[in-house]
Amino acid sequence: MGNSGLLQVSIDFAQSHLFFPRIIHWLLLIMLVLIAVLQGIPYYRELRAGRKSLPFTSGPFDAPRLFGTIVLTIAYFLSMSYVGDLFPNTGLGFLFMSIPYMFALSLLYLHQRNRRHLLRVTVNAFIAPVVAWYVLAKLFNITLP
Amino acid sequence: MEFLSALDPLFFFLIFAGSLIGIVFGAIPGMTATMAVAVCLPLTYALDLNHGLALLLGLYVGGISGGLVPAILLNIPGTPSSITTTFDGYPMTQRGEGERALKVGIVSSLFGGLLSAAVLFFFAPVLADVAIKFSYVEKFLIIFFALTVIASLSRNLLMGLFSGVIGVWLALIGTYDVSYGGNGDTRLMFDFMEPYLAEGFSLLPVLIGLFGVATILDEAEKGIKENTADMKLSLQKGAKFSFSVFRKQKINLLRSGFIGTFIGMLPGVGGSAASVLSYTQAKNFSRHPEKLGTGEPEGVIASEASNNGLTGGALIPLLSLGIPGDSTTAVLIGAFTLQGVQVGPLFIGENLDTWNTMMVALLTANLMMFVTMFFAIKYIARVVMVPKYILYPIIMMMCVVGAYAINYGVMFDVWTLLLFGVGGYLAAKVGIEVAPLVIGFILGGQAEVYFVKSLESFGTLTIFFTKSPIAMFLWVLIFISVGYSIYTAVKAHRQKQAGDNGK
């Protein structure tokens, strides 16, 4: 291996946890530059010429439903962990908070809010979490919040 | 023959339930087999390995097969792998031959599934025997090869590679594990994250987030359209189904099944590649290629035989090398780990009973999928009409259960779910592809250990080329894969330019 001196590598054990991540960072950086040059520039030209649009502005964009889903989900996770701490190891946080969450999410996704649909949504919001909670937490002893 | 004792009535019931739920998931546009497996995973926490596998394999086979229902009836592929089924299936429905098209698809699916199961049965142990002799150098090269293959078959070579490397990067977050010879230090994080991320992100919350939550967010952005509400099912007006359709299609069936199996073996390559490839081949070899696309059973056969061929194919690298063949088998890795089983070259030899049980489950899943769909297709066709405002909240709830229960109750895993759900949704917008990212994430940790340890023991980069004939052979494969992708990229670019000039 006398003439392969350039390819010799020695790794300091104390720093070995950074060796591979460093390579990955360089790879990511090189590819990012390549993408910017090979694809970003043509894309920018098309954008200026008005032949293409930004990724988030094409097609239908239903902001209330998208952001509603995210906000509801965050509220669901926060409240679930809070209520779950009040009744530890029972899965009740999951049960109690899933019902309003599912009800609200269904309402958000509904297009025609008439009585028949509302009834279906309500029934589903009660039955699905109760069944899931009973089967998983009670029958199968699976940990739930 | 000890594995026979594992085959109790519950085992078969779970396969049945799995394939039925899988079919429903596959049949609902936007839901995939991967999602079915991810969402139902918590159910397996309480089962033992054999029963868990029965359920999961049922879900897998059912999920891949169910996609043909909306493809044929509504012209919407239920899963990406049934895109080409719409080409001929939907015109048949328009002629009133919906039921015939469905049954042609179901029989082809069964054939593809069984063929690939047979290939799996004979090929995986052989491959595993070879792989047992691999040292860290070869193992690293195999992962490297897997990543180049994913990239070469993704829509955009550079973005595919980029997505894969991002996946690797995400996998490196956390501790450099002492049990694999690391020094136990954390990296790629700030100090305040250490209590949460010392172990890195858990695999399953990441997967459930990327495949479950991200899909729902994407649908939410499109406004949760109930696209099936005004559908009328006219299944049976024209020609009836009979097995004589297949008389002249034996070669088509075989070819498509093998294409599906082979594509399934390539890591990270989605089902759409398999069905598109076998559909084009069917067209090339057809005696009347101009008729394909106008409602020929030939096209449905090619598409469905190949996409079910994926199932056995994708399990081959999973069980012999520990590398998942597609995103669904990636979730299966999580399920194995959960049961304390390490998949890799030693898996089959050390778990012969599990391996046999798996084969029985796979075979039964295919048969049950066939029986259920063939005789109950009229009722299954109606599940595409389940309203999404009922379905999606249930799926979100199940995602939470899956993420929370995986490590016996870590709330951070639930936040991981949301983080990767939103992240996956945004990433898809800028062209990052989820499949390579997931494969990179799964293999990233091992890639690091193999790479760093090889260098620590040999001290030179040349070892990756000179270690053994197998290493050199793997380099040949890597060059073929990269060369092929550059070739297709250049060809596509030229065609595009020619097209632009022609305008």
Interface residues (C-beta under 8 A of the other chain):
Chain A: M1 S4 L7 Q8 V9 S10 I11 F13 A14 S16 H17 L18 F19 F20 P21 I24 H25 L27 L28 M31 L32 L34 I35 L38 Q39 P55 F56 G59 P60 F61 D62 R65 L66 G68 T69 I70 T73 I74 Y76 F77 M80 S81 F94 S98 Y101 M102 L105 S106 Y109 L110 H111 H117 R120 V121 N124 A125 A128 P129 A132 L136 L139 F140 N141 I142 T143 L144 P145
Chain B: P42 L43 Y45 A46 N156 L158 M159 L161 F162 V165 I166 V168 W169 L172 T175 Y176 G182 N183 G184 D185 T186 R187 L188 V213 I216 L217 A220 E221 K222 G223 I224 E226 P387 K388 Y389 I390 Y392 P393 I394 M396 M397 M398 V400 V401 Y404 A405 Y408 G409 M411 V414 W415 L418 V422 K429 V430 G431 A447 E448 F451 V452 L455 E456 G459 T460 L461 T462
